[in-house]
């Protein structure tokens, strides 16, 4: 009797193992079929929209930064558009931001906890200190003068936030405090096409990059802004188009990007802006456009509440 029970238990365990193995094989079969379908699609299109059929340059490479604190003095403040304030500052004591001209590099602006403009700091063991609580806001470098160390940041205005409060209050002559620069990318200038998309938060980095591209570069930047008055001047190569879309229309950014006629060859993608707007573009670029790893960047800089 005991032997029969033992055999029955062994059989059930064996059946359980076999079912698990079948499930594993089915999962592997599905993954294999997806890979086959992807390759068939790439071969059918001849790689005309990037992906497996295109010849890509070296993938983008992250730069190395030491960071550190720099004390600056504001030299220019102005309303760039109704929704963006432009701030230019120069080194106040010789130490300057170590910007490298890489794509997307950013600095941290140090302000009071509620966005107050801070005075010059005191130092404890080479670390800047203030007598009040502080916070930081991250901004992509718009322009950097390698000769003087002058730095320009463009601050997108939100309803709330320390950066917005600081931008509205700061005046020429005030101190500005920066940590960085940080996290830029070295990106080849040999792509067949550059596809950029985002909003005003990602625009400073995209505009700086576009203006540094060779005259022969081809591409498009699709940028959503809240109306025509918020469009900015970008000096782009002759074959590089800047397309403005209305951020008030839900899905306008993704619709414009996906409808744009892309040429044959290797495509580099850069997506930077409000998370909800760039998310569908990010999925499309990965699944449909087939941009290989290391040849695309996507980052949600803020989230609409």
C-alpha positions in Angstrom: 0.0 0.0 0.0 2.8 2.4 1.0 4.6 1.5 -2.2 1.6 2.5 -4.3 1.3 5.9 -2.6 5.0 6.5 -3.1 4.7 5.7 -6.8 1.7 8.0 -7.1 3.5 10.9 -5.5 6.5 10.3 -7.7 4.3 10.4 -10.8 2.6 13.7 -9.7 6.0 15.3 -9.1 7.2 14.1 -12.5 4.0 15.5 -14.2 4.6 18.8 -12.4 8.1 18.9 -13.7 7.0 18.1 -17.3 4.4 20.8 -17.2 6.9 23.4 -16.0 9.3 22.3 -18.8 6.5 22.6 -21.5 5.7 26.1 -20.1 9.4 27.1 -20.4 9.6 25.7 -24.0 6.4 27.7 -25.0 7.9 30.9 -23.6 11.1 30.3 -25.4 9.2 29.5 -28.6 7.3 32.9 -28.3 10.6 34.8 -27.8 12.1 33.0 -30.8 9.1 33.8 -33.0 9.3 37.5 -32.1 13.0 37.6 -33.0 12.2 35.9 -36.4 9.3 38.4 -37.1 11.6 41.3 -36.3 14.3 40.1 -38.6 11.8 39.3 -41.4 10.5 42.9 -41.0 14.0 44.4 -41.2 14.8 42.3 -44.3 11.5 43.2 -46.0 12.1 47.0 -45.5 15.8 46.7 -46.4 16.6 48.5 -43.2 15.2 51.7 -44.7 14.2 53.1 -41.3 17.2 52.1 -39.3 17.6 48.9 -37.3 19.3 45.7 -38.4 19.7 46.7 -42.1 21.5 50.0 -41.5 25.2 50.6 -41.0 25.7 52.4 -37.7 28.6 54.5 -36.4 30.1 54.0 -32.9 27.3 54.2 -30.2 27.0 57.2 -28.0 29.4 57.3 -25.0 28.8 58.9 -21.7 31.4 61.5 -20.7 33.3 61.6 -17.4 32.9 64.5 -15.1 34.4 65.5 -11.8 31.5 67.8 -10.8 32.2 70.2 -7.9 30.8 73.6 -6.9 31.2 76.8 -8.8 30.2 80.3 -7.6 28.9 82.5 -10.5 27.6 86.1 -10.8 24.5 86.7 -12.9 25.2 89.0 -15.9 21.9 88.7 -17.9 18.3 87.9 -17.1 15.5 88.0 -19.7 12.2 86.6 -20.8 13.2 84.4 -23.7 9.6 83.4 -24.4 6.4 83.8 -22.2 7.2 80.4 -20.7 11.0 80.5 -20.5 13.5 82.7 -18.6 17.1 83.0 -19.9 19.9 83.4 -17.4 23.5 84.0 -18.2 26.2 84.0 -15.4 30.0 84.3 -15.3 32.5 82.9 -12.7 32.6 85.1 -9.6 35.9 83.8 -8.1 37.8 82.1 -10.9 36.4 78.6 -10.5 34.2 77.6 -13.4 31.8 74.9 -14.5 33.6 72.2 -16.3 31.4 71.9 -19.3 32.8 69.7 -22.1 30.4 70.5 -24.9 28.8 67.0 -24.8 25.2 66.5 -25.7 22.7 66.8 -22.9 25.2 67.8 -20.2 23.5 69.6 -17.3 24.2 71.5 -14.1 22.5 71.6 -10.7 21.4 75.1 -9.7 21.6 75.6 -5.9 18.8 77.7 -4.4 17.1 78.2 -1.0 14.6 75.6 -0.1 11.8 77.6 -1.5 13.8 79.0 -4.4 15.4 82.0 -2.7 18.4 83.6 -4.3 21.4 82.6 -2.1 24.3 84.9 -1.1 27.9 83.9 -1.5 28.6 80.8 0.7 31.1 80.2 3.5 33.3 77.1 3.2 34.0 74.2 5.5 36.7 71.9 4.3 36.3 73.2 0.8 32.5 72.5 0.9 30.1 75.4 0.3 27.8 76.2 3.2 24.8 78.5 3.7 22.9 79.5 6.8 19.6 78.3 5.5 18.3 75.0 4.0 19.0 74.6 0.3 17.8 72.5 -2.7 18.8 71.9 -6.2 17.2 72.0 -9.7 18.7 70.4 -12.8 19.1 72.4 -16.0 20.7 71.4 -19.3 23.5 73.7 -20.5 22.2 75.9 -23.3 25.5 77.7 -24.1 28.9 77.7 -22.6 31.8 80.1 -23.4 35.0 78.1 -23.2 37.1 81.3 -23.1 35.3 83.1 -20.2 33.4 80.3 -18.5 30.1 82.1 -19.0 27.1 79.7 -18.7 23.6 80.1 -20.0 20.6 78.1 -18.8 17.0 78.4 -19.9 14.4 77.8 -17.1 11.0 76.5 -18.1 8.4 78.1 -15.9 6.0 75.8 -14.0 3.2 76.8 -11.6 5.4 75.8 -8.6 9.0 74.8 -7.9 12.2 76.2 -6.6 13.7 76.8 -10.0 10.7 78.8 -11.2 10.7 80.9 -8.0 14.5 81.6 -8.4 14.2 82.5 -12.0 11.4 85.1 -11.3 13.4 86.7 -8.5 17.0 86.7 -9.7 18.6 89.9 -11.0 21.8 91.0 -12.6 24.6 91.0 -9.9 23.1 88.2 -7.8 25.1 85.1 -7.0 24.3 81.9 -8.8 25.5 78.6 -7.5 26.2 75.5 -9.7 27.2 71.9 -9.2 28.5 70.1 -12.2 28.5 69.8 -15.2 27.3 66.2 -15.3 26.3 63.4 -17.6 26.9 64.5 -21.2 27.2 62.2 -24.2 29.7 62.0 -27.0 27.6 61.3 -30.1 28.9 60.6 -33.6 28.3 63.2 -36.4 28.2 60.4 -39.0 24.6 59.3 -38.6 22.4 59.5 -41.7 19.6 61.2 -39.8 19.0 62.7 -36.3 15.5 62.4 -34.8 15.0 64.7 -31.8 11.7 65.2 -29.9 10.7 66.9 -26.7 9.5 70.1 -25.1 10.9 73.3 -23.6 12.6 71.4 -20.7 14.6 69.4 -23.3 15.0 72.2 -25.8 18.2 73.9 -24.4 20.2 70.7 -24.9 18.7 69.9 -28.2 19.2 73.4 -29.6 22.8 73.4 -28.4 23.4 70.1 -30.1 21.6 71.1 -33.4 23.8 74.2 -33.6 27.0 72.2 -33.2 26.2 69.7 -36.0 28.1 69.8 -39.3 26.5 71.7 -42.1 25.9 68.4 -43.9 23.8 66.9 -41.1 20.2 65.8 -41.8 17.5 65.5 -39.3 14.4 66.8 -37.6 13.5 68.2 -34.1 9.9 68.0 -33.1 9.2 70.3 -30.2 6.0 70.9 -28.3 5.4 74.3 -26.8 2.3 76.1 -25.5 1.7 78.3 -28.5 3.5 80.2 -31.3 4.9 82.8 -28.9 6.9 80.1 -27.2 8.8 79.0 -30.3 12.5 79.8 -30.2 15.2 80.6 -32.8 17.5 77.7 -33.5 20.3 78.0 -36.0 20.1 74.6 -37.7 21.9 73.0 -40.7 20.2 73.5 -44.1 18.8 70.0 -44.2 17.7 69.9 -40.5 14.1 70.8 -39.9 12.5 72.2 -36.7 8.8 71.3 -36.3 6.7 73.0 -33.6 3.6 71.4 -32.2 1.1 72.6 -29.7 1.5 71.0 -26.2 -2.1 71.7 -25.4 -3.2 69.0 -27.9 -2.8 65.6 -26.3 -0.7 63.2 -28.3 0.5 65.9 -30.8 4.2 65.2 -30.3 3.9 61.4 -30.9 1.7 61.9 -33.8 4.1 64.4 -35.5 7.1 62.2 -34.9 5.6 59.0 -36.2 4.2 60.7 -39.3 7.5 62.2 -40.3 9.0 60.6 -43.4 12.4 59.2 -42.4 15.1 58.6 -45.0 17.1 55.4 -45.4 20.1 54.7 -43.2 21.2 54.9 -39.5 19.0 57.0 -37.3 20.0 58.5 -33.9 17.1 59.3 -31.6 17.0 61.8 -28.7 13.8 62.1 -26.7 13.7 64.6 -23.8 10.7 66.3 -22.2 7.5 65.6 -20.3 7.3 61.9 -19.5 3.8 61.3 -20.7 4.5 62.9 -24.1 7.7 61.1 -24.9 6.6 57.7 -23.6 4.7 56.6 -26.7 7.6 57.9 -28.9 10.1 55.9 -26.9 8.1 52.7 -27.4 7.7 53.4 -31.1 11.4 54.1 -31.6 12.4 50.8 -29.9 9.7 48.5 -31.4 8.9 50.1 -34.8 11.9 52.1 -35.8 14.3 49.5 -34.5 17.0 51.8 -33.3 19.8 49.6 -31.7 20.9 50.0 -28.1 23.4 52.9 -27.7 22.0 54.9 -30.6 19.0 56.4 -28.8 18.3 58.3 -25.7 15.0 58.9 -23.9 14.4 60.7 -20.6 11.4 62.2 -19.0 12.6 65.5 -17.4 9.3 66.2 -15.6 5.8 64.8 -15.2 2.5 66.6 -15.8 0.2 66.4 -12.8 
